[in-house]
């Protein structure tokens, strides 16, 4: 059994590495190559080079493709660039725009992992005769009694498990995450030891296809005429002002509402809900954000089998930057579920992910469809 848990010698084990051009995936490829694996690097071209080259620090941009090729040459592995622009546009960018028009707050990076990297690229890796697809994600794959399990990374500050909840059991059997037991400084040190020019390269921070950080501008370009002004309404019915388009707001938002100095507003106001059909942004005091029940759709379950209606004590993470909250998980029909929170949570936004944990293990998750008190 080799270090990847495959019953072959490393030199007889082909591993495709998804190389984004960043330090993490570059180190993944370098470490596996050093261990003697038959490594093939693949980089995905996800959008137009001309636009990409104008935006430094973005994932999968033109400069990143160049960097990935340089790393591949440095460590002596074959490297291929695959044009996935059409797939990415349809499965990620269009979904992003439509989600905002529904008044949701989407996470396109999850859709990219779910529909492009871990579906299309994984199938390509299999077509190339690979035994595994490795990525630079900070998450751990642990072999349990019932098969491969998904666990948080050792470094809680780098853990990316929230963004990988949609990974299926079948995909998890094929995937490997060599960096899950490392910290970021350890990864950069490995990059320096291997002489990789990307050792000090900054991490990507923004959504790759949003060139200036303005989601609304992207939605307006993709769906002309969809970003229309409307009313900002208090939960008590008062009209407090006007907005430039529902897509500029998200549930739980406090800053940038443009309604400062409202008479009678003794406490700060937050976005409580969005009503895109009426082009309304509804605001209210923080207590109006409290939610005790979360309804979830498109559930991907990696945990123990549960009978319909059966409850399971878990922790759920409702935003990537929020700590997990204790809850009871109730599976429903047709890929739905409900999470009953032990304590109310604030700013739970439709379109975000509800990811389920027990300790460090990821039991699955889904997309937030609605909330209740």
C-alpha positions in Angstrom: 0.0 0.0 0.0 1.5 3.3 -1.0 1.2 6.7 0.7 -2.0 7.4 -1.2 -3.6 4.2 0.1 -3.4 2.5 -3.3 -2.1 -1.1 -3.7 0.6 -0.3 -6.2 4.1 1.0 -6.2 4.3 4.8 -6.6 6.0 4.5 -10.0 3.1 2.3 -11.1 0.4 4.7 -9.8 -0.7 7.5 -12.1 -2.0 10.6 -10.4 -3.5 13.6 -12.1 -3.0 16.8 -10.2 -5.3 19.7 -10.7 -2.8 22.6 -11.1 -4.3 26.0 -10.7 -0.9 27.8 -10.8 -0.9 28.6 -7.1 1.5 27.4 -4.4 -0.9 24.7 -3.0 -1.5 22.7 -6.1 2.1 23.2 -7.2 3.4 21.7 -4.0 0.9 18.8 -4.3 2.4 18.0 -7.7 6.0 18.4 -6.5 5.6 16.2 -3.4 3.9 13.4 -5.3 6.6 13.6 -8.0 9.3 13.4 -5.4 7.7 10.3 -3.9 8.0 8.6 -7.3 4.4 8.8 -8.6 3.5 9.0 -12.3 2.2 12.6 -12.1 0.3 14.4 -14.8 -0.6 18.0 -14.3 -3.8 19.5 -15.7 -4.8 23.1 -15.7 -8.3 24.3 -16.6 -8.8 27.3 -18.7 -12.1 28.5 -17.3 -12.6 31.9 -18.9 -11.1 34.2 -21.6 -7.3 34.8 -21.3 -7.6 38.5 -22.2 -9.8 39.2 -19.3 -7.9 36.9 -17.0 -4.5 38.5 -17.6 -5.9 41.9 -16.4 -6.7 40.5 -13.0 -3.8 39.4 -10.8 -4.4 37.2 -7.8 -7.3 35.3 -9.3 -7.7 31.6 -9.5 -7.2 30.0 -12.9 -6.2 33.2 -14.6 -3.9 33.5 -17.6 -0.8 34.2 -15.5 -1.8 31.1 -13.4 -1.7 28.9 -16.4 1.7 30.1 -17.2 2.9 29.5 -13.6 1.5 26.0 -13.6 3.4 25.2 -16.8 6.6 26.6 -15.3 6.2 24.4 -12.2 5.5 21.3 -14.3 8.7 22.0 -16.3 10.6 22.5 -13.1 9.6 19.1 -11.5 9.6 17.2 -14.8 6.0 16.2 -15.4 3.7 16.4 -18.4 1.3 19.3 -18.3 -1.9 19.9 -20.2 -4.3 22.9 -20.4 -7.9 21.9 -21.0 -10.5 24.4 -22.3 -13.4 24.1 -19.9 -14.7 27.6 -20.7 -18.1 26.5 -22.0 -18.7 24.1 -19.1 -17.6 26.7 -16.6 -19.9 29.4 -18.1 -22.9 27.1 -18.1 -22.5 25.3 -14.8 -21.0 28.0 -12.7 -21.3 31.6 -14.1 -24.9 31.2 -15.3 -25.9 29.5 -12.0 -24.3 32.4 -10.1 -26.3 35.0 -12.0 -29.6 33.2 -11.7 -29.1 32.6 -8.0 -28.6 36.3 -7.4 -31.8 37.0 -9.4 -33.7 34.7 -7.0 -32.5 36.8 -4.1 -29.9 34.2 -3.0 -26.3 34.6 -2.0 -24.4 32.0 -4.1 -21.0 30.3 -3.6 -19.7 29.7 -7.1 -16.5 28.0 -5.8 -18.6 25.1 -4.5 -20.4 24.8 -7.8 -17.0 24.8 -9.6 -15.7 22.0 -7.4 -19.0 20.1 -7.7 -19.7 20.5 -11.5 -16.3 21.1 -13.1 -13.4 19.9 -11.1 -14.8 16.9 -9.3 -17.1 15.8 -12.1 -15.7 16.7 -15.5 -12.0 16.8 -14.6 -12.3 13.7 -12.5 -13.8 11.9 -15.5 -10.9 13.2 -17.7 -8.4 11.8 -15.1 -10.1 8.4 -15.3 -9.9 8.5 -19.1 -6.2 9.1 -18.8 -5.8 5.9 -16.8 -5.2 7.7 -13.5 -5.6 5.9 -10.2 -6.4 9.2 -8.4 -7.0 12.9 -8.8 -5.1 15.0 -6.3 -5.8 18.7 -5.5 -4.2 21.3 -3.2 -7.3 21.7 -1.0 -6.8 21.8 2.7 -9.0 18.9 3.8 -8.3 15.3 4.8 -9.5 12.1 3.3 -9.5 9.3 5.9 -10.3 5.7 5.2 -13.0 4.6 7.6 -14.8 1.4 8.3 -17.5 2.2 5.7 -15.1 3.7 3.1 -13.4 7.1 2.5 -14.5 9.9 4.8 -14.0 13.7 4.5 -12.5 15.5 7.5 -11.4 19.0 8.3 -7.8 20.0 7.7 -5.3 19.9 10.6 -4.9 23.7 10.3 -8.4 25.2 11.2 -7.4 28.5 9.7 -6.9 26.9 6.3 -9.6 24.3 6.4 -11.7 24.2 3.1 -14.1 21.4 4.0 -17.1 23.8 3.9 -16.5 24.3 0.1 -16.3 20.5 -0.6 -19.5 19.3 1.0 -20.9 18.3 -2.4 -18.2 15.8 -3.0 -19.9 12.4 -3.5 -18.8 9.1 -2.0 -17.7 7.8 -5.4 -15.7 11.0 -6.0 -14.1 10.7 -2.6 -12.9 7.2 -3.3 -10.9 8.6 -6.3 -9.7 12.0 -4.8 -6.6 12.6 -2.7 -5.7 15.8 -0.7 -2.0 15.6 0.2 -1.9 19.0 2.0 -4.7 18.3 4.6 -2.1 17.6 7.3 0.0 20.7 6.7 -0.1 24.3 7.6 0.3 27.0 5.0 3.8 28.0 6.2 4.8 24.3 5.9 3.4 24.3 2.3 5.4 27.4 1.4 8.5 26.0 2.9 8.1 22.9 0.7 7.7 25.1 -2.3 10.9 26.9 -1.5 12.7 23.6 -1.0 11.6 22.4 -4.4 12.8 25.7 -5.9 9.3 26.6 -7.1 8.9 30.3 -8.2 5.4 30.3 -6.8 6.6 29.8 -3.2 5.8 33.4 -2.2 2.8 33.8 -4.6 -0.2 35.4 -2.9 -3.3 33.3 -2.4 -6.3 34.0 -4.6 -8.9 36.1 -2.7 -11.7 36.9 -5.1 -14.2 35.0 -7.3 -12.2 34.4 -10.4 -14.7 35.7 -13.0 -15.6 38.9 -11.0 -12.9 41.3 -12.3 -13.4 44.2 -9.9 -15.2 42.6 -7.0 -18.6 43.8 -8.1 -21.0 40.9 -8.3 -23.8 43.2 -9.4 -21.9 44.3 -12.5 -21.4 40.7 -13.5 -25.1 39.9 -13.1 -26.1 43.0 -15.0 -23.8 42.0 -17.9 -25.1 38.5 -18.0 -28.7 39.3 -17.5 -29.3 42.8 -19.0 -32.1 44.7 -17.4 -32.2 42.4 -14.4 -30.6 44.9 -11.9 -33.5 47.3 -11.3 -34.0 49.8 -8.4 -36.7 49.4 -5.8 -37.8 50.1 -2.3 -36.0 49.5 1.0 -38.8 48.6 3.4 -38.8 48.2 7.2 -40.3 45.1 8.6 -43.1 47.3 10.0 -44.0 48.4 6.5 -42.4 51.8 6.4 -40.6 52.7 3.1 -37.2 53.9 4.2 -35.5 54.6 0.9 -34.5 53.3 -2.5 -31.9 50.8 -3.6 -30.0 50.2 -6.9 -30.9 46.6 -7.2 -31.5 43.6 -5.0 -28.3 41.9 -6.2 -26.3 44.5 -4.1 -27.6 43.0 -0.8 -27.5 39.9 1.2 -29.3 38.7 4.3 -27.5 39.9 7.5 -25.9 42.9 5.8 -25.7 46.0 7.9 -23.3 48.4 6.1 -23.9 50.1 2.8 -27.7 50.2 3.1 -27.8 54.0 2.4 -30.5 54.7 4.9 -28.5 56.3 7.7 -30.2 58.8 9.9 -33.7 57.3 9.6 -36.0 58.9 12.2 -37.1 56.4 14.8 -34.3 53.9 14.1 -33.0 53.6 17.7 -31.0 50.5 16.8 -29.0 49.4 13.8 -30.8 48.0 10.8 -29.9 44.8 8.9 -31.2 43.2 5.7 -33.8 40.7 7.0 -34.9 39.3 3.6 -34.9 39.9 -0.1 -38.0 40.0 -2.2 -36.7 40.0 -5.8 -40.2 39.6 -7.3 -41.3 42.9 -5.8 -37.7 44.4 -6.0 -37.8 45.0 -2.3 -35.1 44.9 0.3 -36.6 44.3 3.8 -34.7 45.6 6.8 -35.1 45.4 10.5 -33.3 45.2 13.9 -30.9 42.3 14.5 -33.5 40.3 16.5 -35.5 39.9 13.2 -32.7 37.8 11.8 -32.9 35.1 14.4 -33.7 31.7 12.8 -34.1 28.3 14.5 -35.0 26.1 11.5 -33.1 25.8 8.2 -34.5 24.0 5.2 -31.9 22.5 2.9 -32.1 21.3 -0.8 -29.8 19.2 -3.0 -28.4 17.3 0.0 -25.2 15.3 -0.5 -24.9 12.9 2.4 -21.6 11.2 3.4 -22.7 10.2 6.9 -24.5 7.2 8.4 -27.7 6.0 6.9 -30.8 7.7 8.4 -34.4 6.7 8.2 -36.9 9.4 7.0 -37.8 11.5 10.0 -34.9 10.3 12.1 -32.9 13.0 13.9 -29.1 13.1 14.3 -27.2 15.4 16.7 -24.7 17.3 14.6 -23.0 20.7 14.2 -23.9 22.8 11.1 -21.9 25.6 9.5 -24.2 28.1 7.8 -21.5 30.4 6.4 -17.8 29.7 5.6 -16.6 32.2 8.2 -19.0 31.2 11.0 -18.3 28.6 13.6 -20.4 25.4 13.6 -23.7 25.5 15.6 -25.3 22.5 17.4 -28.4 21.2 15.6 -30.6 18.2 15.0 -30.4 17.0 11.4 -33.7 15.6 9.9 -33.4 14.0 6.4 -36.4 14.6 4.2 -37.6 13.3 0.8 -36.0 14.0 -2.6 -32.7 15.3 -1.4 -34.1 17.7 1.2 -33.4 18.0 4.9 -34.1 20.3 7.9 -31.7 21.5 10.6 -33.2 22.4 13.9 -30.8 24.7 15.7 -30.3 24.5 19.4 -29.8 28.2 19.6 -31.1 30.8 17.0 -28.5 31.9 14.4 -28.4 35.3 12.7 -27.9 36.2 9.0 -28.8 32.8 7.6 -29.0 33.5 3.8 -30.7 31.4 1.1 -28.1 30.2 -1.4 -25.4 29.7 1.1 -24.4 26.2 2.1 -25.4 24.3 5.3 -22.5 21.9 5.9 -22.9 19.1 8.5 -20.2 18.0 10.9 -19.6 15.6 13.8 -16.3 16.7 15.2 -13.8 16.9 12.4 -15.8 14.7 10.0 -17.9 16.2 7.3 -21.2 14.3 7.1 -22.5 16.2 4.0 -24.6 19.3 3.4 -26.8 21.1 1.0 -28.0 24.5 -0.1 -30.0 26.7 2.2 -33.5 27.0 0.6 -35.3 28.8 3.4 -35.5 29.5 7.1 -38.0 29.6 9.9 -38.3 30.7 13.5 
